[in-house]
């Protein structure tokens, strides 16, 4: 039975049982090609997929899923989801009214190159990394790609599907100069295979790793901070928790009751746009079938919106933004897609510390309070002199840091985390550095 046949079968059976149901079917395919010593050393293929349903019985949600698409398995998940709903304590659940949102292919032939050609990208990357005499070891050189197919339908009229994916190059190397040894890890991701450039990826990897060779300890103090785009993207990933409608209704958002108020510097404008034609995490609709649209979260420092699914929007008394997120195996949540901090007039690196890498983000950044205490690497800037620094930590509060942004870079870079995050460089008036 195909996903479409399974979807039709579940809807027909649900209607016969007078049951409200939402069907989400997803299938993912992953390919990884590893180069070592100038040859392909490993080829890994993996696929996963299944059908998940969400039912509503007396205002109670129930979930169940199956990775089999037989009539017996589909009948079982209907009964299982209904029983789970009857055991739920909440009684204000509902399925949103839906519509046909069509079927979209967001990658077309973007990943269709021959396997051998994909393998060559990994080999070329490894060879380019080894050309630098300071390279002592290349731990990882992978070509990777992921493709996802999603189909959605509900008894309330939602119906649609889409396919999306990306290709990437992943590298990790160790470089040495004198007694100084540094390791770097990076990933370059594109919507289409042919957009990958192993030479450019290798050059960037070498430059970002080698610049830390010969690093000196940084003295403790308050410094003007320049945050590179990758660092900004990492911090924005933490910030999304506070902008989630789920966190809001659970009382875990620092931004509760702040709509229309200043929460950041007037240089900060933050937008989530699932409709970007070249977006790494674009989608035509969310996991409930709500059509995708761009949402401005913070506009010139003013909080304008949270990210919502239908349930969190109703509970908060806000508009549904179309950011429902779930897999066929999970319950309903909220997720961002192509989140971007808008560029500014540029940053002049004059005096301070350029923060290039953060470590221990999951343990050292509290998404509820915003408190930060993170190990970091950077470049000390003293007029025309620049030198690498290490053995220091940055500390402060993310929400207060946003208010102290004094300049925003005029170029943006995209980084792929839980979603795609586009970020420019940020200048912070002062930040606490704990070092030697």
Secondary structure, 3 states (H helix, E strand, C coil): CCHHHHHHHHHHHHHHCCCEEEEEEEEEEEEEEEEECCEEEEEEEEEEEEEEEEEEECCEEEEEEECCCCHHHHHHHHHHHHHHHHHCCCCCCCCCCCCEEEEEECCCCCCCCCHHHHHHHHHHHHHHHHCCCCEEEEEEEEEEEEEEEEEEEECCCCEEEEEEEEEEEEEEEEEEECCEEEEEEEEEEECCHHHCCHHHHHHHHHHHHHCCCCCEECCCEEEEEEECHHHHHHHHHHHHHHCEHHHHHCCCCCCCCCCCCECCCCCCCEEECCCCCCCCCCCCECCCCCECCCEEEEECCEECCCECCHHHHHHHCCCCCCCEECCCCCCCEECCCEEEECCCCCCCCCEEEEEEEEECHHHHECCCCCEEEEEEEEEEEECCEEEEEEEEEEEEEHHHHHHCEEEECCCCEEEECCCEEEECCEEEEEEEEECC
